[in-house]
Amino acid sequence: MTNISRRTFLAATGAALVLPAIPAFAQAALKEAPALAEAVAAGTIPPLAERLPLNPMVVQPFESVGKYGGDLRAALVGGGSLNMMHRYQGYEPLVRYTPDFGGVIPNVAESFEANADATAYTFKLREGHKWSDGTPFTTDDVMFFYEDILLNEELAQSPPTPLRSVDGSTATFEKVDALTFRIVFNQPNGLLPLRLAWANDDRTTRTPRHYLEQFHIKYNPDANKLATDQGLTGWVQLFQIKSGIAVDGEIFKNKDMPTLFGWTVTQPIGESAEFSISERNPYYFKVDTDGNQLPYIDRISYAVAADNEVLLLKALQGEIDLLDQWICTPANRAVLYDGQETGQYGFYTTTSTEPNEMVFQLNLTHPDPIKRALYQNKDFRAALSHSIDRQAVIDTIFIGQGAPAQPSVRPEDPLYNEQLATQFTAYDTAKANELLDTIIPNKDGEGIRLYENGQRVSIIFEIDQVRQTFVDSFQLVLPMLRAVGIDAQMRTMDRSLWEVRVRQGGEYDATVHKFGGNGGIVAILDPRYFFPNTTEAMYAKGWQIWYNDKNSVDAVEPPEATKRQFEAYNELRQSSDPALQNELMAEILQIAADEFYVFGITLPLDGYGILANRLKNVQPVMPNSWGYPTPAPTNPEQYYIS
């Protein structure tokens, strides 16, 4: 497990936090990739000194200064896994996590500071920083995001988590000058720096004003016609498609949009059935310690695999350089180990920040009142939990590694709650049937329990088909649930459909997932399974909407215990007292134990990824988390091909 240090957390919530900029390089010391030097000589791009910020960000190579050239061979599974591209090339927020997940440092921002009560943060951008098309990146781009996207009623979306105060109000952005702006809250927000660094939370660095204005009705009166000429409903749909703001990962489908990323998409998914290609950004704002402009690697080529079996074959054939998703399961460890010599790869270790390998989530705010009432019954959830033989799943799917546990904080963490971790984990079909007989006693001729209206008690678990561990586990779990009279089914689907139906929708019965925080500040930043604070809490969409926007038509008022968790978390978000933070988080976890929202199989052990022998400067151990997001904070821009 990897935790962000308490000292870092306190620094982020304390007064006048100033992270100093790194001294600027002498222009004569700067160097660039040979292909870019040729482009300069040909007059197609400006000299390097005119492309870099005056004070570029300096990245310390992990092992050694690298060399230029080559392709980083990554992979996607189907069309719905574009979020993976954030992990390799799209993690460029204002501030970012350090490689060890130990704190935050400036990134796109050259520096930032907070006032004494953490209600105002001042960010200074890098002078001379440019988008990938050479246009200056300034506070005008940040203000465009704030004024014309975040506050636009037609484009209205819930403000990103970092930009909301405890009372639900949205932060105010204030332009100071071309390189300086402030984010101001009406209540303390001590978690802002840590939240801005979280995976996909900071959108301020992704909206090039000079490009997106042409699709915005405020700046282009013909934007609606521009949209309808393309068969779209109007400018809002066009803007969402071009900007990628509506759906995570969509930003990588538009090769025309300038970015601040190390590589920019030149062949989006869809243009080729086999590969998506991203090429070096000549205006990228980072250099190594010798003054070499990054990235070292020319291109990232994402092989688009139809399914996990195809991807596994590619890995065994030596066609993948770096990967810890999809195929790096316990079941595949032996075959991947045996294939090292042929595939010319080794392994790296991923340390888990997740609270469980498989979190079962019934839709507690289901639109069907009969299902909603049943799913909200704690005894029903406890009965389902008792019906699962966790040890059998662990032995078969996880190769005997692990022990039965609910989604929880790890035992070695000060926030550990034994009740939360261990309750209802015993495989006890007699107890399960006893509970179910009290709630839904009637059965049909096949032993399946019936609602009072005579319909079968059927639960369809909708899952992303590329999560092979989930698919394999359900082969064991579904018969266990049916054995106690529940018509449990699994419906697999492409990730893109799962995103629409489950992450964005609300009419599913149930799902499973695994990400979140399992201790310390990671649990505080991502407590999704301990109470429903974000859309990631797929067991209580209506409640989390109520928490974030009580006026939404989709908001569902939660029970009093959940409301108290919301109150406690709001208090925590405003506090800089570690004792009080621990006290409040402990209360939240105790309520989670009492309410028993979700259930699981086992706490995760260390995972693994495959690493091509030819790829250098990759850490042998790194945290495994979407929030981190693995491997982005280890700086893929300093990876190189030997």
C-alpha angles and dihedrals in degrees: 000000000000121000132188105241122256089231090058091048091052092047090053091053097040132094126284098356106188120180106196123231120245113253114265121256121245105256092234090061095058119106134182144197114286092241090056092047088055090050090052091051090050091051095240095119132022123258117283094254089060093048099050126070116257086250107030120193111261117220120199109223111236096230109354145342105281137220130244127255146049139073128283104221110215131157146226127197112222124323098298101067099078090122086077088071089066087062094056106031113356105069104106108127125156089266127016140197120263115248092258092051086242099130146318131287133184115275120159085006112069091210143341139195137193129217121241097273097036094244095119131040124189118206126193118201126211115270110240095016110152140194117245090268092055098257114136117259108221142153087278087074091050092048090048088058091049103040103031103032111022095040098035108111094208092052090038116156130158109279113257112267095254092057098055125092121218090261090056096254120137122246119252121236118213124191112221098174140322092295104027133068139160132223108208128192129191089223133034115282107187094167096060099106093046091047095047088057092051111113107271102359101103112073096163092095097051106064113083103197096202091058103037097046090079090065096044119092092217091064102026116042088192094057093108092053089046087056099044090048085063093049095258128133096243147305095304093061091044092050092048092052095046095044098038091219097130100058127032112247095021090107087076093060095067111073092180097064115097116233141183092231125122090242127028126209114259098164111032123202107276096041087079129026091213111039146022112204132204123184134202116285106230090205097052110145102222135088134181124245091274093054097257112148112240148263102061093194117078100212145004112220115195112202108215107221121194093219144343094277092058090047092050090053091051090052093049090050091055097251098126125070104187131009139142100164135088101355100039093089129138089253092056097044095093096048092046090048091052091048097056098102095047094041094044095227141115133194142266127199126242119202112213126239091177125113096220143000093237125014116197111212123189113197099252092183095047113162090231104085093209094053092040092055092048096045091048091056105103092205089057091054090045090052092053089049092052091050093064119090096214095180090057090052091046093049095046105034103024095038092243094303115134140024132251111280142148123236100289151127115289118264094243093056120096089232093059113138113195095199092053092048102044112025119117092002095120114107098238117152091175090059091044092053092045091056094042093048088059094049105034109008100163120095137182126232092279093053096255114142120245135215116233089263089061097253121132119259096245125173119190113199108207113203143171105262095220093063092093095178090059092047092049093045092053090059085070101031100051094061089047091056092044089052089067093046104269117131093221118180137177123223114190122196144167113284092246092057091044089054091054098042101039114016093039101022135063110203100088124108099222146331141187130229137154116208126107139090126306103185150359119356091346089063089047092051095044110025093149096140095042094057133350103260101141142022086269087075092085093172094069112024094157093052095049090049088053089051093051100033118009091183094060116115087229095054116119119195109240128218120276094258091057091046088056089054089053090051093048092049091050089053090049093051090057098044130090094184108107093203091054091044091054092045093051094045090049089054091050090051093048091053088048088054092049094046096041097202099174140011135212149180113242143339110262122257123208113301132205144223135199119250124191114235090233095058115090138190093040117139112243090218125034137159116266110221141121089222091054085039105222121257100359100088089056085070109245087194088075095049113108140186115245 
